[in-house]
Amino acid sequence: MSTQGLISGKEPTRIALSFYDELEGDENELKITMLFNAICLFSAASNIETVEFDYNEQHIALERRITEEWYGRELSNELTEYAMMKQIELLVSAGRELPF
């Protein structure tokens, strides 16, 4: 895996993650994992505006605003890993389309 585009500071930031090894698993589960990782990153740093993933010859880009609308609240560092995962499970099980 490599990371590119991580710039510290208060300017809006884009993070790009590339996975060179083939990721195994159900495609929907992989997308949910990428969504969870993006939500964690958005929650950890308020200046991250875009998180991009390249894996298995696919590209996913998640924007903070769209992800927050999908999630139903502002993403901040007060969220716990457990709360994030439970909210994602709730939204996915309710049939909410993934935000990408």
N, CA, C and O atoms as a Tinker XYZ file with bonds, in Angstrom:
   400  protein
     1  N      0.847000   -1.163000    0.000000    73     2
     2  CA     0.000000    0.000000    0.000000    64     1     3
     3  C      0.890000    1.223000    0.000000    63     2     4     5
     4  O      1.938000    1.232000    0.646000    81     3
     5  N      0.489000    2.238000   -0.709000    73     3     6
     6  CA     1.207000    3.503000   -0.659000    64     5     7
     7  C      0.215000    4.621000   -0.399000    63     6     8     9
     8  O     -0.969000    4.501000   -0.714000    81     7
     9  N      0.700000    5.696000    0.171000    73     7    10
    10  CA    -0.142000    6.868000    0.373000    64     9    11
    11  C      0.470000    8.023000   -0.387000    63    10    12    13
    12  O      1.691000    8.175000   -0.437000    81    11
    13  N     -0.380000    8.827000   -0.974000    73    11    14
    14  CA     0.068000    9.990000   -1.725000    64    13    15
    15  C     -0.872000   11.132000   -1.417000    63    14    16    17
    16  O     -2.026000   10.915000   -1.044000    81    15
    17  N     -0.392000   12.324000   -1.567000    73    15    18
    18  CA    -1.257000   13.480000   -1.462000    64    17    19
    19  C     -1.566000   13.912000   -0.047000    63    18    20    21
    20  O     -2.426000   14.773000    0.143000    81    19
    21  N     -0.902000   13.352000    0.960000    73    19    22
    22  CA    -1.161000   13.763000    2.336000    64    21    23
    23  C     -0.351000   15.016000    2.613000    63    22    24    25
    24  O      0.880000   14.997000    2.604000    81    23
    25  N     -1.054000   16.084000    2.856000    73    23    26
    26  CA    -0.419000   17.369000    3.123000    64    25    27
    27  C     -0.939000   17.844000    4.468000    63    26    28    29
    28  O     -2.149000   17.974000    4.657000    81    27
    29  N     -0.040000   18.102000    5.396000    73    27    30
    30  CA    -0.501000   18.571000    6.697000    64    29    31
    31  C     -0.720000   20.072000    6.659000    63    30    32    33
    32  O     -0.253000   20.755000    5.747000    81    31
    33  N     -1.422000   20.573000    7.634000    73    31    34
    34  CA    -1.735000   21.986000    7.692000    64    33    35
    35  C     -3.236000   22.173000    7.688000    63    34    36    37
    36  O     -3.993000   21.208000    7.790000    81    35
    37  N     -3.657000   23.400000    7.573000    73    35    38
    38  CA    -5.083000   23.691000    7.643000    64    37    39
    39  C     -5.746000   23.787000    6.286000    63    38    40    41
    40  O     -6.967000   23.921000    6.207000    81    39
    41  N     -4.990000   23.725000    5.239000    73    39    42
    42  CA    -5.554000   23.744000    3.897000    64    41    43
    43  C     -6.354000   22.464000    3.672000    63    42    44    45
    44  O     -6.028000   21.429000    4.254000    81    43
    45  N     -7.403000   22.513000    2.833000    73    43    46
    46  CA    -8.112000   21.269000    2.490000    64    45    47
    47  C     -7.135000   20.243000    1.935000    63    46    48    49
    48  O     -6.239000   20.575000    1.159000    81    47
    49  N     -7.318000   19.016000    2.337000    73    47    50
    50  CA    -6.367000   17.959000    2.015000    64    49    51
    51  C     -7.045000   16.801000    1.310000    63    50    52    53
    52  O     -8.213000   16.497000    1.550000    81    51
    53  N     -6.284000   16.164000    0.434000    73    51    54
    54  CA    -6.709000   14.958000   -0.274000    64    53    55
    55  C     -5.753000   13.851000    0.119000    63    54    56    57
    56  O     -4.538000   14.052000    0.139000    81    55
    57  N     -6.291000   12.689000    0.431000    73    55    58
    58  CA    -5.471000   11.517000    0.734000    64    57    59
    59  C     -5.788000   10.459000   -0.312000    63    58    60    61
    60  O     -6.953000   10.171000   -0.588000    81    59
    61  N     -4.741000    9.884000   -0.891000    73    59    62
    62  CA    -4.912000    8.806000   -1.872000    64    61    63
    63  C     -4.197000    7.564000   -1.346000    63    62    64    65
    64  O     -3.015000    7.619000   -1.006000    81    63
    65  N     -4.910000    6.456000   -1.281000    73    63    66
    66  CA    -4.351000    5.181000   -0.831000    64    65    67
    67  C     -4.400000    4.193000   -1.985000    63    66    68    69
    68  O     -5.444000    3.993000   -2.606000    81    67
    69  N     -3.258000    3.579000   -2.261000    73    67    70
    70  CA    -3.176000    2.592000   -3.338000    64    69    71
    71  C     -2.769000    1.250000   -2.760000    63    70    72    73
    72  O     -1.782000    1.150000   -2.031000    81    71
    73  N     -3.534000    0.219000   -3.089000    73    71    74
    74  CA    -3.246000   -1.137000   -2.654000    64    73    75
    75  C     -2.710000   -1.900000   -3.854000    63    74    76    77
    76  O     -3.414000   -2.075000   -4.849000    81    75
    77  N     -1.458000   -2.356000   -3.762000    73    75    78
    78  CA    -0.833000   -3.035000   -4.893000    64    77    79
    79  C     -1.164000   -4.525000   -4.940000    63    78    80    81
    80  O     -1.170000   -5.131000   -6.011000    81    79
    81  N     -1.435000   -5.105000   -3.790000    73    79    82
    82  CA    -1.822000   -6.510000   -3.759000    64    81    83
    83  C     -3.318000   -6.607000   -4.018000    63    82    84    85
    84  O     -4.080000   -5.708000   -3.660000    81    83
    85  N     -3.726000   -7.688000   -4.633000    73    83    86
    86  CA    -5.148000   -7.935000   -4.885000    64    85    87
    87  C     -5.873000   -8.091000   -3.554000    63    86    88    89
    88  O     -5.473000   -8.904000   -2.721000    81    87
    89  N     -6.927000   -7.326000   -3.353000    73    87    90
    90  CA    -7.732000   -7.459000   -2.142000    64    89    91
    91  C     -8.810000   -8.502000   -2.395000    63    90    92    93
    92  O     -9.505000   -8.459000   -3.410000    81    91
    93  N     -8.939000   -9.427000   -1.474000    73    91    94
    94  CA    -9.910000  -10.496000   -1.634000    64    93    95
    95  C    -11.152000  -10.210000   -0.819000    63    94    96    97
    96  O    -11.097000   -9.522000    0.200000    81    95
    97  N    -12.267000  -10.741000   -1.273000    73    95    98
    98  CA   -13.516000  -10.610000   -0.538000    64    97    99
    99  C    -14.634000  -10.137000   -1.438000    63    98   100   101
   100  O    -14.424000   -9.775000   -2.596000    81    99
   101  N    -15.812000  -10.151000   -0.881000    73    99   102
   102  CA   -17.002000   -9.684000   -1.577000    64   101   103
   103  C    -16.835000   -8.198000   -1.908000    63   102   104   105
   104  O    -16.392000   -7.415000   -1.068000    81   103
   105  N    -17.188000   -7.821000   -3.122000    73   103   106
   106  CA   -17.010000   -6.438000   -3.581000    64   105   107
   107  C    -17.726000   -5.443000   -2.670000    63   106   108   109
   108  O    -17.170000   -4.394000   -2.346000    81   107
   109  N    -18.934000   -5.756000   -2.261000    73   107   110
   110  CA   -19.674000   -4.849000   -1.388000    64   109   111
   111  C    -18.987000   -4.715000   -0.030000    63   110   112   113
   112  O    -18.940000   -3.622000    0.535000    81   111
   113  N    -18.456000   -5.814000    0.494000    73   111   114
   114  CA   -17.745000   -5.758000    1.769000    64   113   115
   115  C    -16.479000   -4.915000    1.656000    63   114   116   117
   116  O    -16.144000   -4.169000    2.576000    81   115
   117  N    -15.775000   -5.033000    0.528000    73   115   118
   118  CA   -14.590000   -4.205000    0.317000    64   117   119
   119  C    -14.966000   -2.723000    0.284000    63   118   120   121
   120  O    -14.265000   -1.890000    0.858000    81   119
   121  N    -16.064000   -2.398000   -0.385000    73   119   122
   122  CA   -16.502000   -1.005000   -0.451000    64   121   123
   123  C    -16.903000   -0.482000    0.921000    63   122   124   125
   124  O    -16.619000    0.670000    1.249000    81   123
   125  N    -17.554000   -1.306000    1.721000    73   123   126
   126  CA   -17.927000   -0.899000    3.076000    64   125   127
   127  C    -16.666000   -0.668000    3.915000    63   126   128   129
   128  O    -16.619000    0.260000    4.722000    81   127
   129  N    -15.650000   -1.507000    3.726000    73   127   130
   130  CA   -14.382000   -1.318000    4.431000    64   129   131
   131  C    -13.730000    0.002000    4.024000    63   130   132   133
   132  O    -13.230000    0.732000    4.879000    81   131
   133  N    -13.731000    0.314000    2.731000    73   131   134
   134  CA   -13.167000    1.582000    2.261000    64   133   135
   135  C    -13.961000    2.760000    2.832000    63   134   136   137
   136  O    -13.377000    3.769000    3.228000    81   135
   137  N    -15.278000    2.633000    2.874000    73   135   138
   138  CA   -16.123000    3.682000    3.445000    64   137   139
   139  C    -15.785000    3.889000    4.919000    63   138   140   141
   140  O    -15.628000    5.025000    5.367000    81   139
   141  N    -15.673000    2.802000    5.672000    73   139   142
   142  CA   -15.327000    2.894000    7.089000    64   141   143
   143  C    -13.976000    3.593000    7.265000    63   142   144   145
   144  O    -13.835000    4.461000    8.126000    81   143
   145  N    -12.983000    3.216000    6.452000    73   143   146
   146  CA   -11.662000    3.831000    6.547000    64   145   147
   147  C    -11.728000    5.323000    6.238000    63   146   148   149
   148  O    -11.074000    6.123000    6.907000    81   147
   149  N    -12.509000    5.701000    5.236000    73   147   150
   150  CA   -12.651000    7.116000    4.903000    64   149   151
   151  C    -13.326000    7.880000    6.041000    63   150   152   153
   152  O    -12.910000    8.989000    6.374000    81   151
   153  N    -14.360000    7.295000    6.635000    73   151   154
   154  CA   -15.049000    7.943000    7.755000    64   153   155
   155  C    -14.080000    8.128000    8.925000    63   154   156   157
   156  O    -14.097000    9.171000    9.579000    81   155
   157  N    -13.245000    7.139000    9.193000    73   155   158
   158  CA   -12.238000    7.275000   10.249000    64   157   159
   159  C    -11.282000    8.429000    9.945000    63   158   160   161
   160  O    -10.961000    9.217000   10.834000    81   159
   161  N    -10.831000    8.531000    8.706000    73   159   162
   162  CA    -9.910000    9.611000    8.336000    64   161   163
   163  C    -10.589000   10.972000    8.428000    63   162   164   165
   164  O    -10.006000   11.917000    8.961000    81   163
   165  N    -11.813000   11.085000    7.917000    73   163   166
   166  CA   -12.548000   12.349000    8.009000    64   165   167
   167  C    -12.751000   12.741000    9.472000    63   166   168   169
   168  O    -12.661000   13.918000    9.821000    81   167
   169  N    -13.023000   11.755000   10.322000    73   167   170
   170  CA   -13.259000   12.028000   11.735000    64   169   171
   171  C    -11.976000   12.451000   12.448000    63   170   172   173
   172  O    -12.020000   13.258000   13.377000    81   171
   173  N    -10.853000   11.919000   12.026000    73   171   174
   174  CA    -9.583000   12.199000   12.686000    64   173   175
   175  C     -9.015000   13.570000   12.339000    63   174   176   177
   176  O     -8.331000   14.178000   13.162000    81   175
   177  N     -9.285000   14.060000   11.146000    73   175   178
   178  CA    -8.691000   15.331000   10.704000    64   177   179
   179  C     -9.732000   16.159000    9.965000    63   178   180   181
   180  O    -10.253000   15.740000    8.932000    81   179
   181  N    -10.027000   17.319000   10.494000    73   179   182
   182  CA   -11.095000   18.155000    9.934000    64   181   183
   183  C    -10.739000   18.780000    8.591000    63   182   184   185
   184  O    -11.628000   19.259000    7.886000    81   183
   185  N     -9.455000   18.788000    8.220000    73   183   186
   186  CA    -9.084000   19.402000    6.940000    64   185   187
   187  C     -9.020000   18.402000    5.782000    63   186   188   189
   188  O     -8.696000   18.790000    4.660000    81   187
   189  N     -9.318000   17.142000    6.027000    73   187   190
   190  CA    -9.358000   16.168000    4.924000    64   189   191
   191  C    -10.687000   16.338000    4.206000    63   190   192   193
   192  O    -11.749000   16.185000    4.811000    81   191
   193  N    -10.632000   16.648000    2.935000    73   191   194
   194  CA   -11.837000   16.861000    2.133000    64   193   195
   195  C    -12.137000   15.699000    1.193000    63   194   196   197
   196  O    -13.295000   15.468000    0.844000    81   195
   197  N    -11.102000   14.963000    0.780000    73   195   198
   198  CA   -11.281000   13.856000   -0.162000    64   197   199
   199  C    -10.376000   12.699000    0.235000    63   198   200   201
   200  O     -9.209000   12.894000    0.572000    81   199
   201  N    -10.931000   11.492000    0.191000    73   199   202
   202  CA   -10.157000   10.270000    0.390000    64   201   203
   203  C    -10.365000    9.414000   -0.851000    63   202   204   205
   204  O    -11.499000    9.144000   -1.248000    81   203
   205  N     -9.259000    8.989000   -1.459000    73   203   206
   206  CA    -9.324000    8.166000   -2.673000    64   205   207
   207  C     -8.662000    6.823000   -2.411000    63   206   208   209
   208  O     -7.650000    6.733000   -1.717000    81   207
   209  N     -9.257000    5.784000   -2.983000    73   207   210
   210  CA    -8.730000    4.430000   -2.876000    64   209   211
   211  C     -8.546000    3.857000   -4.285000    63   210   212   213
   212  O     -9.432000    3.964000   -5.133000    81   211
   213  N     -7.393000    3.256000   -4.515000    73   211   214
   214  CA    -7.141000    2.498000   -5.740000    64   213   215
   215  C     -6.838000    1.066000   -5.323000    63   214   216   217
   216  O     -5.877000    0.807000   -4.597000    81   215
   217  N     -7.677000    0.133000   -5.795000    73   215   218
   218  CA    -7.495000   -1.271000   -5.439000    64   217   219
   219  C     -8.163000   -2.127000   -6.513000    63   218   220   221
   220  O     -9.156000   -1.724000   -7.120000    81   219
   221  N     -7.604000   -3.305000   -6.732000    73   219   222
   222  CA    -8.177000   -4.267000   -7.684000    64   221   223
   223  C     -8.604000   -3.595000   -8.990000    63   222   224   225
   224  O     -9.672000   -3.884000   -9.530000    81   223
   225  N     -7.760000   -2.701000   -9.485000    73   223   226
   226  CA    -8.024000   -1.970000  -10.727000    64   225   227
   227  C     -9.280000   -1.111000  -10.654000    63   226   228   229
   228  O     -9.901000   -0.837000  -11.681000    81   227
   229  N     -9.657000   -0.688000   -9.464000    73   227   230
   230  CA   -10.804000    0.197000   -9.266000    64   229   231
   231  C    -10.347000    1.460000   -8.568000    63   230   232   233
   232  O     -9.310000    1.480000   -7.905000    81   231
   233  N    -11.131000    2.513000   -8.724000    73   231   234
   234  CA   -10.854000    3.790000   -8.068000    64   233   235
   235  C    -12.133000    4.261000   -7.387000    63   234   236   237
   236  O    -13.192000    4.328000   -8.010000    81   235
   237  N    -12.023000    4.584000   -6.107000    73   235   238
   238  CA   -13.146000    5.134000   -5.348000    64   237   239
   239  C    -12.680000    6.453000   -4.757000    63   238   240   241
   240  O    -11.607000    6.526000   -4.159000    81   239
   241  N    -13.480000    7.486000   -4.921000    73   239   242
   242  CA   -13.194000    8.777000   -4.303000    64   241   243
   243  C    -14.393000    9.166000   -3.441000    63   242   244   245
   244  O    -15.533000    9.164000   -3.905000    81   243
   245  N    -14.121000    9.494000   -2.202000    73   243   246
   246  CA   -15.170000    9.913000   -1.279000    64   245   247
   247  C    -14.892000   11.352000   -0.848000    63   246   248   249
   248  O    -13.783000   11.683000   -0.428000    81   247
   249  N    -15.901000   12.191000   -0.954000    73   247   250
   250  CA   -15.786000   13.573000   -0.507000    64   249   251
   251  C    -16.438000   13.712000    0.861000    63   250   252   253
   252  O    -17.452000   13.073000    1.145000    81   251
   253  N    -15.850000   14.550000    1.703000    73   251   254
   254  CA   -16.350000   14.734000    3.059000    64   253   255
   255  C    -17.827000   15.117000    3.073000    63   254   256   257
   256  O    -18.615000   14.482000    3.774000    81   255
   257  N    -18.219000   16.137000    2.316000    73   255   258
   258  CA   -19.598000   16.636000    2.345000    64   257   259
   259  C    -20.594000   15.541000    1.993000    63   258   260   261
   260  O    -21.605000   15.383000    2.677000    81   259
   261  N    -20.323000   14.793000    0.946000    73   259   262
   262  CA   -21.228000   13.731000    0.501000    64   261   263
   263  C    -21.267000   12.597000    1.530000    63   262   264   265
   264  O    -22.327000   12.036000    1.808000    81   263
   265  N    -20.108000   12.271000    2.086000    73   263   266
   266  CA   -20.046000   11.210000    3.090000    64   265   267
   267  C    -20.792000   11.623000    4.360000    63   266   268   269
   268  O    -21.486000   10.806000    4.964000    81   267
   269  N    -20.652000   12.879000    4.762000    73   267   270
   270  CA   -21.384000   13.352000    5.942000    64   269   271
   271  C    -22.891000   13.337000    5.702000    63   270   272   273
   272  O    -23.657000   12.984000    6.599000    81   271
   273  N    -23.318000   13.714000    4.510000    73   271   274
   274  CA   -24.750000   13.639000    4.186000    64   273   275
   275  C    -25.237000   12.205000    4.264000    63   274   276   277
   276  O    -26.306000   11.939000    4.813000    81   275
   277  N    -24.462000   11.280000    3.719000    73   275   278
   278  CA   -24.838000    9.869000    3.755000    64   277   279
   279  C    -24.891000    9.366000    5.199000    63   278   280   281
   280  O    -25.827000    8.663000    5.582000    81   279
   281  N    -23.888000    9.726000    5.992000    73   279   282
   282  CA   -23.761000    9.262000    7.371000    64   281   283
   283  C    -24.808000    9.894000    8.288000    63   282   284   285
   284  O    -25.219000    9.291000    9.279000    81   283
   285  N    -25.231000   11.100000    7.954000    73   283   286
   286  CA   -26.285000   11.754000    8.719000    64   285   287
   287  C    -25.810000   12.726000    9.781000    63   286   288   289
   288  O    -26.604000   13.187000   10.601000    81   287
   289  N    -24.528000   13.040000    9.774000    73   287   290
   290  CA   -23.991000   14.004000   10.731000    64   289   291
   291  C    -22.583000   14.419000   10.329000    63   290   292   293
   292  O    -21.952000   13.806000    9.468000    81   291
   293  N    -22.106000   15.484000   10.984000    73   291   294
   294  CA   -20.734000   15.933000   10.770000    64   293   295
   295  C    -19.785000   14.886000   11.353000    63   294   296   297
   296  O    -20.018000   14.352000   12.437000    81   295
   297  N    -18.729000   14.610000   10.625000    73   295   298
   298  CA   -17.745000   13.630000   11.085000    64   297   299
   299  C    -16.658000   14.360000   11.863000    63   298   300   301
   300  O    -15.959000   15.214000   11.318000    81   299
   301  N    -16.522000   14.016000   13.143000    73   299   302
   302  CA   -15.541000   14.678000   14.002000    64   301   303
   303  C    -14.852000   13.641000   14.865000    63   302   304   305
   304  O    -15.256000   12.479000   14.906000    81   303
   305  N    -13.806000   14.074000   15.555000    73   303   306
   306  CA   -13.018000   13.124000   16.333000    64   305   307
   307  C    -13.708000   12.645000   17.604000    63   306   308   309
   308  O    -13.119000   11.871000   18.359000    81   307
   309  N    -14.936000   13.082000   17.864000    73   307   310
   310  CA   -15.673000   12.569000   19.022000    64   309   311
   311  C    -16.317000   11.207000   18.741000    63   310   312   313
   312  O    -16.785000   10.542000   19.665000    81   311
   313  N    -16.343000   10.795000   17.482000    73   311   314
   314  CA   -16.922000    9.496000   17.128000    64   313   315
   315  C    -15.971000    8.366000   17.488000    63   314   316   317
   316  O    -14.764000    8.466000   17.268000    81   315
   317  N    -16.516000    7.297000   18.038000    73   315   318
   318  CA   -15.703000    6.122000   18.337000    64   317   319
   319  C    -15.782000    5.144000   17.159000    63   318   320   321
   320  O    -16.695000    5.204000   16.335000    81   319
   321  N    -14.815000    4.261000   17.109000    73   319   322
   322  CA   -14.809000    3.229000   16.066000    64   321   323
   323  C    -16.102000    2.415000   16.133000    63   322   324   325
   324  O    -16.703000    2.113000   15.102000    81   323
   325  N    -16.523000    2.066000   17.334000    73   323   326
   326  CA   -17.746000    1.284000   17.514000    64   325   327
   327  C    -18.961000    2.037000   16.983000    63   326   328   329
   328  O    -19.783000    1.463000   16.269000    81   327
   329  N    -19.079000    3.320000   17.325000    73   327   330
   330  CA   -20.222000    4.119000   16.867000    64   329   331
   331  C    -20.237000    4.240000   15.346000    63   330   332   333
   332  O    -21.296000    4.167000   14.723000    81   331
   333  N    -19.061000    4.424000   14.754000    73   331   334
   334  CA   -18.992000    4.531000   13.289000    64   333   335
   335  C    -19.453000    3.236000   12.628000    63   334   336   337
   336  O    -20.261000    3.257000   11.699000    81   335
   337  N    -18.935000    2.107000   13.115000    73   335   338
   338  CA   -19.281000    0.821000   12.511000    64   337   339
   339  C    -20.765000    0.524000   12.690000    63   338   340   341
   340  O    -21.407000    0.043000   11.756000    81   339
   341  N    -21.322000    0.797000   13.857000    73   339   342
   342  CA   -22.752000    0.543000   14.090000    64   341   343
   343  C    -23.623000    1.398000   13.173000    63   342   344   345
   344  O    -24.621000    0.912000   12.641000    81   343
   345  N    -23.255000    2.671000   12.981000    73   343   346
   346  CA   -24.037000    3.547000   12.112000    64   345   347
   347  C    -23.959000    3.074000   10.652000    63   346   348   349
   348  O    -24.964000    3.092000    9.941000    81   347
   349  N    -22.783000    2.657000   10.213000    73   347   350
   350  CA   -22.639000    2.131000    8.848000    64   349   351
   351  C    -23.493000    0.876000    8.693000    63   350   352   353
   352  O    -24.213000    0.739000    7.705000    81   351
   353  N    -23.421000   -0.043000    9.659000    73   351   354
   354  CA   -24.229000   -1.266000    9.599000    64   353   355
   355  C    -25.712000   -0.934000    9.533000    63   354   356   357
   356  O    -26.447000   -1.532000    8.747000    81   355
   357  N    -26.156000    0.011000   10.346000    73   355   358
   358  CA   -27.553000    0.418000   10.361000    64   357   359
   359  C    -27.984000    0.974000    9.002000    63   358   360   361
   360  O    -29.032000    0.597000    8.479000    81   359
   361  N    -27.181000    1.860000    8.438000    73   359   362
   362  CA   -27.532000    2.480000    7.153000    64   361   363
   363  C    -27.523000    1.466000    6.008000    63   362   364   365
   364  O    -28.407000    1.484000    5.151000    81   363
   365  N    -26.531000    0.590000    5.999000    73   363   366
   366  CA   -26.431000   -0.421000    4.934000    64   365   367
   367  C    -27.583000   -1.415000    5.059000    63   366   368   369
   368  O    -28.200000   -1.774000    4.056000    81   367
   369  N    -27.878000   -1.865000    6.281000    73   367   370
   370  CA   -28.965000   -2.836000    6.453000    64   369   371
   371  C    -30.328000   -2.219000    6.135000    63   370   372   373
   372  O    -31.264000   -2.937000    5.781000    81   371
   373  N    -30.445000   -0.897000    6.257000    73   371   374
   374  CA   -31.682000   -0.204000    5.903000    64   373   375
   375  C    -31.802000    0.018000    4.391000    63   374   376   377
   376  O    -32.805000    0.547000    3.911000    81   375
   377  N    -30.775000   -0.390000    3.653000    73   375   378
   378  CA   -30.825000   -0.287000    2.198000    64   377   379
   379  C    -30.282000    1.006000    1.623000    63   378   380   381
   380  O    -30.461000    1.277000    0.436000    81   379
   381  N    -29.625000    1.803000    2.438000    73   379   382
   382  CA   -29.069000    3.060000    1.944000    64   381   383
   383  C    -27.938000    2.762000    0.973000    63   382   384   385
   384  O    -27.036000    1.985000    1.288000    81   383
   385  N    -27.979000    3.375000   -0.209000    73   383   386
   386  CA   -26.938000    3.212000   -1.222000    64   385   387
   387  C    -25.628000    3.791000   -0.712000    63   386   388   389
   388  O    -25.622000    4.830000   -0.052000    81   387
   389  N    -24.522000    3.128000   -1.011000    73   387   390
   390  CA   -23.222000    3.657000   -0.618000    64   389   391
   391  C    -22.947000    4.951000   -1.361000    63   390   392   393
   392  O    -23.406000    5.113000   -2.492000    81   391
   393  N    -22.210000    5.878000   -0.758000    73   391   394
   394  CA   -22.042000    7.212000   -1.346000    64   393   395
   395  C    -20.987000    7.313000   -2.446000    63   394   396   397
   396  O    -20.366000    8.362000   -2.616000    81   395
   397  N    -20.784000    6.234000   -3.187000    73   395   398
   398  CA   -19.845000    6.278000   -4.318000    64   397   399
   399  C    -20.273000    5.299000   -5.373000    63   398   400
   400  O    -19.617000    5.180000   -6.408000    81   399
